[in-house]
Amino acid sequence: MAKIEKQRITETLEKNYMPYAMSVIVSRAIPEIDGFKPSHRKLLYTMFKMKLITSNKTKSANVVGQTMKLNPHGDQAIYATMVRLTRGHDALLHPYVDSKGNFGKTTSRDMKFAASRYTEVKLDSICSEIFKDIEKNTVEFVDNYDGELKEPTLLPTTFPNILVSPNKGIAVGMASSFCSFNLEEICLSTIEYIKNPNFDIMTTLKGPDFSTGASLIYNEEDIRKIYDTGLGSFKLRSKYKYVKKENCLEIYEIPYTTTTEAIIDKIVELVKNGKVKEISDIRDETDLGGLKITIDLKRNVNPDEFMIKLYRYTPLEDTFSCNFNLLIESRPKVLGVKNILNEWLKFRTKSIKGQVSFDIKNLSDKLHLLYGLKTVVLDIDKAISIIRKTESDDKVVPNLINYFKIDEIQANYVADIKLRNLNKNYVLKRISEIAELEAEIKDLNDILQNKNRINKIIISDLKRVIKKHKRPRRTEIVGHDTIDIHTPKNEIDDYNLKVFFTAHSYLKKISLVSLRASNNQKLKQDDYIVQEFESSNKSDILFFSNECNCYKSKLYELPDHKASSLGVYVPNVHDMNESEKAIFTVVTNNYEGHLLFIFENGKIARVPLKSYETKTNRKRLVKAYSNDSKLIRILYIKEDIDIVLSRSFKGIEYHIMLVNTSLIPEKATKSTKGVQVLRLKKGSKLSKVFLKDEIVLEEIDHYRQKKIPMAGKSIDSMTIMMSKLVL
C-alpha cells in the first residue's frame, strides 16, 4: 500500500503551481518590449531564416513544420498564431505576413481559415524593420528547447512595435491588453519624446487606431488616463450608411472587439424579445468587397434614431479595455505610453550599441590584417624569399612570424595572398584602406560614447519607417460631446401612479386610473403598508436593506399591479441574500432632498439623495449607510422638519428631545457615521424616533433643543400615538 505523506498546501503550491504560473507569464501570454510573444517571435524568426523576406511565397505547412524546431507545440497552435499575423486575416494595421488563400477574418467568428497545405505565405515588407541588423549582435540569442539551434530573445525592431500592433493575453493572475496605434503617430511621438520627454503626447498621438476602422468616441480625460497609466477604456462605434432607395442600413465598419455574428445574434435576440420592432430583415452580405451587414427597415422608421438605439443595446458600439502590461527584463509591468517609449528607447539604444560594437570588431579585425600586410610589404622581397626557402608548408607561417614580428593571424593572411596579387596596385590599394578603417573605427567608437548620436540614428530609422510604411488612419475620431446617445426613457410610456411599500418588503405599482377603479389593497396576513408615494412611470426607486445596501430600479422596469394583487417581493427582484430584506424605499425623479439615518448610539447621518445618483445603471450600491450602530429609522425629507428622539434606559423611556433637522450638518459620504445629536449616558440608548405629528404630548415645544448634541428633557408620562410608519 502506497504511503501517504502530508504536505503543507503552501509548499505544494510554491513547488508545483508557481513554476507553471511564471512560465505562462514569462514565456507565453505577456508581450515583451519588441511587441511580440514568444510564439510570434519563433514563427517570424523561422520565416526569416527560411529567407522568406526576399523569396517567393511558400506553403504555410512548410513554415509550420520548420517552426516546430523552435516551438515545441502542435502544428495547429503554430498555424493559428500565423493566421492572426497575416494580411488576409486583417487583424493588424501592419501585417507581418503577406498571405495568399483563405485566412478567415478577424471580424467573423464563424469564418474558418483554410488548412495550412492550401495557403501560402512570406514575410511582409515591414519585417525588414523588424529584423534589421539581427545578425550583428543587436539582440541576444539562446538555445532552443533541444539545444540544437539558436533563437533570439527579442527582435530588434526599429520602431515601437509594442504600440503599433494590438496584443491580448491572459496569464495566471494577470492579463495584458494593448490597443493598436497609427504607425506614423507613434513614430512622431517617439521622435518628440527623444527631443523633449516632457512634451504633451496628446499633440502627436491622436488616439488608438484599428484595422477594422469604426469610430473612436473621444473623451480627452479617458484617453489621457490611458496614456498616463496604461489602464482605462474607450468606446468604438460602427459606421453605417442609409440606402434610401431600398430603405435599409448598411453597416460597413465595426468595432475591433466584436464580430458580425455577435452583432446579428444580439439584434435577432432583441427582435424576439420585442425590444426592437423596427426591423423587417437582417443579413450578412460580407463578400470580397468588404464587410457589410444589411438591416431592412420597416416603413416610417428614422434610420439615424434607430441606429442610436442599436448602439446602446448591441455590440455595434463596444468598449475596448486597455491594460498595458508587458515584460521588462522578465518582470511584468503596467506602464503608460511615455514609460513604454522610454523602455523601448533603452532597448533600441542597446541594440544599436550591439550593432556598432559588432562593426567595430569586424573593422578592427580587418585593420589588424592590413597592419600585418603593411609590415610585410616594407620588405616584400624578403617575404617571398622566406616562403621560397621554407622546406615544408607548415613552417611558412612560423618563419614569417619570426622575421616580421607579426602574429599568427596576420601571417596566415599574408601567406594566403595569391602570387598574382603581389603587384604594386593591389598592395597599395589594400594599404590605403588603413586610414579609412582607422577613421571609421574612431567614428564608431564616438557613437558608442555619444548618446546624441545614437538618438540621431534612432530618429533617422523612425523617419525612414514613416516614409516607407505609413498609412492613413482607419479609425475615425469623433468627440464624445458631438454624438447622440440613446435614452430608454424616450420609449417609455409616462403616466402618473402610486407606489405602496409594505412591512414585509412587498411593493405595488398601481396607475391612478386603476386605483380609482378599486382601492381595496390586498395584503398578506400580518402585513401592512409602511410607505406610499405618488410619482410617474419614469422615476427611479431606491430600496435600502437591513444589510446596509441600496438597490436601484427604474419604475418602468417593474410590472404594473392592481390593488387586488400582492405586488412584487423586492428581495426577489434584486436577488438579495437570504437574510436580507428591504426596510425603506425612496421614489425620485430628480434626487433632491436628504436621507436621515438615525442610529441607536444617538448619531444621525444626513446624506443628500444626490449621493446615490450614478451615471451608470448600477443596480446595487454597497455601504449605503453606516453599520457602526443599530439603525433605528430612516427618514426622507425634502425640506427641514421637526423630529422627536426618545432615550431609554433598560427599556423605560425617560428622556425626549425635539429638534429641527436643520441643525444636523450634511455629510456627502454615504457610509458616514453621522454626528451626535442625542447625548447618551452609560447604559442608555436612542430607542424611538417620531415625526412631530406622530406624537401627542402636552406642550411638545417644551422639549425643543436649539443646538446639538443635547441630552433631552425628562418626562413623567406621555401619550404616544404611533402610526404604522414607526419602525
KAVEN-V912868 format. One record per pair of residues at least 24 apart in sequence whose C-alpha atoms are under 6 Angstrom apart, sorted by the first residue. I is the first residue (numbers start at 1). J is the second residue. D is the distance in Angstrom with one decimal. If there is no record, write none. Layout:
I/J/D + I/J/D
//
This chain:
21/172/5.4 + 24/171/5.7 + 25/171/5.3 + 29/169/4.8 + 29/170/5.8 + 29/171/5.4 + 30/169/5.9 + 30/326/5.8 + 31/326/5.3 + 32/326/5.4 + 32/327/4.7 + 34/162/5.8 + 35/161/5.2 + 35/162/3.6 + 43/67/5.6 + 52/122/5.0 + 52/123/5.6 + 53/123/4.9 + 57/120/5.7 + 57/121/4.9 + 57/122/4.8 + 58/120/5.2 + 58/121/5.6 + 59/119/5.8 + 59/120/4.3 + 60/116/4.9 + 60/119/5.7 + 60/120/5.1 + 60/121/5.9 + 61/116/4.8 + 61/117/5.3 + 70/144/5.7 + 92/211/5.7 + 93/211/4.8 + 96/123/6.0 + 96/124/5.1 + 97/122/5.7 + 97/123/4.6 + 97/124/4.9 + 98/122/5.3 + 98/123/5.7 + 98/124/4.9 + 107/259/4.6 + 108/259/5.0 + 108/260/5.7 + 109/259/6.0 + 129/157/5.8 + 129/158/5.6 + 130/156/6.0 + 130/157/4.2 + 131/156/5.9 + 136/355/5.1 + 136/358/5.8 + 137/354/5.4 + 137/355/5.7 + 138/351/4.2 + 138/354/4.8 + 138/355/5.1 + 176/323/5.3 + 176/325/4.9 + 177/322/5.3 + 177/323/4.7 + 177/324/5.9 + 178/322/5.9 + 178/324/5.6 + 180/208/5.7 + 180/209/5.6 + 181/208/4.6 + 181/209/4.7 + 182/209/5.5 + 184/466/5.5 + 184/470/5.5 + 187/462/5.7 + 191/459/5.9 + 209/475/5.1 + 210/475/5.8 + 212/256/5.7 + 213/253/5.9 + 213/474/4.6 + 213/475/4.2 + 214/238/4.9 + 214/239/5.6 + 214/253/5.1 + 214/254/5.3 + 214/255/5.7 + 214/475/5.3 + 215/475/5.4 + 215/476/4.6 + 215/477/5.7 + 216/476/6.0 + 216/477/4.8 + 217/478/5.2 + 217/479/5.8 + 217/480/5.2 + 218/478/5.7 + 218/479/4.8 + 218/480/5.3 + 219/480/5.7 + 227/336/5.1 + 227/337/5.0 + 228/336/4.6 + 229/335/5.9 + 229/336/4.4 + 230/323/5.7 + 230/324/4.8 + 230/335/5.1 + 230/336/4.2 + 231/322/5.2 + 231/323/4.9 + 232/321/5.9 + 232/322/5.3 + 233/320/5.5 + 233/321/4.2 + 233/322/5.7 + 234/319/5.6 + 234/320/5.6 + 235/318/5.6 + 235/319/4.4 + 236/317/5.6 + 236/318/5.4 + 237/317/4.3 + 238/316/5.3 + 247/297/5.9 + 248/295/5.4 + 248/296/4.3 + 248/297/5.5 + 249/294/5.7 + 249/295/5.1 + 250/293/5.6 + 250/294/4.7 + 251/292/5.4 + 251/293/5.0 + 252/291/5.3 + 252/292/4.7 + 263/315/5.6 + 266/314/6.0 + 308/486/5.5 + 309/486/5.3 + 360/441/5.8 + 369/410/5.1 + 372/410/5.1 + 494/537/5.1 + 495/536/5.4 + 495/537/5.6 + 496/535/5.8 + 496/536/4.4 + 497/534/6.0 + 497/535/5.6 + 497/536/5.6 + 498/533/5.6 + 498/534/4.5 + 499/532/5.4 + 499/533/5.1 + 500/531/5.9 + 500/532/4.5 + 501/529/5.7 + 501/530/6.0 + 501/531/5.1 + 502/528/5.4 + 502/529/4.1 + 502/530/5.2 + 503/527/6.0 + 503/528/5.8 + 503/530/5.9 + 505/570/5.8 + 505/582/5.4 + 506/567/6.0 + 506/568/5.5 + 506/569/4.6 + 506/570/5.9 + 507/567/5.3 + 507/568/5.4 + 508/561/6.0 + 508/567/4.5 + 509/560/5.3 + 509/561/5.5 + 510/560/5.8 + 510/561/5.2 + 510/562/5.9 + 519/563/5.9 + 521/563/4.8 + 521/564/6.0 + 522/564/5.1 + 522/565/6.0 + 522/566/6.0 + 523/566/5.7 + 530/725/5.1 + 539/588/5.6 + 539/589/4.6 + 540/587/5.8 + 540/588/5.4 + 540/589/5.9 + 541/586/5.7 + 541/587/4.4 + 542/585/5.4 + 542/586/5.1 + 543/584/5.9 + 543/585/4.5 + 544/582/5.6 + 544/583/5.9 + 544/584/5.2 + 545/581/5.4 + 545/582/4.2 + 545/583/5.4 + 546/581/6.0 + 548/623/5.4 + 548/624/5.4 + 548/625/5.5 + 549/621/5.8 + 549/622/4.7 + 549/623/5.7 + 549/624/5.1 + 550/620/5.8 + 550/621/5.0 + 550/624/5.6 + 551/619/5.5 + 551/620/4.6 + 552/619/4.9 + 593/637/5.7 + 593/638/4.1 + 594/636/5.9 + 594/637/5.4 + 595/635/5.7 + 595/636/4.6 + 596/634/5.6 + 596/635/5.0 + 597/634/4.8 + 598/632/5.6 + 598/633/5.4 + 599/629/5.9 + 599/630/5.6 + 599/631/4.5 + 599/632/5.3 + 600/630/5.3 + 600/632/6.0 + 600/685/5.7 + 600/686/4.7 + 601/685/6.0 + 602/676/5.8 + 602/677/5.9 + 602/678/4.7 + 602/686/5.4 + 603/674/5.6 + 603/675/5.1 + 603/676/4.2 + 603/677/5.5 + 604/674/4.9 + 604/675/5.6 + 605/674/3.7 + 606/666/5.0 + 606/667/5.9 + 607/666/5.9 + 607/667/5.3 + 607/668/5.7 + 623/671/5.7 + 624/670/5.4 + 624/671/5.7 + 625/670/5.5 + 625/671/4.2 + 626/671/4.5 + 626/672/5.9 + 626/673/5.6 + 642/692/5.7 + 643/690/5.8 + 643/691/4.6 + 643/692/5.3 + 644/689/5.7 + 644/690/5.0 + 645/689/4.8 + 646/686/5.9 + 646/687/5.9 + 646/688/5.1 + 647/685/5.6 + 647/686/4.6 + 647/687/5.8 + 648/684/5.6 + 648/685/5.7 + 649/684/4.5 + 654/714/5.4 + 654/715/5.6 + 655/712/5.7 + 655/713/5.1 + 655/714/4.2 + 655/715/5.9 + 656/712/5.2 + 656/713/5.6 + 657/703/5.3 + 657/712/4.4 + 658/703/5.3 + 658/704/4.3 + 659/704/5.6 + 659/705/5.5 + 676/709/5.6 + 677/708/5.2 + 677/709/4.3 + 678/709/5.4 + 678/710/5.4 + 678/711/5.5 + 679/709/5.6 + 679/710/5.2 + 679/711/4.5 + 694/722/5.7 + 695/720/5.2 + 695/721/5.4 + 696/720/5.6
//
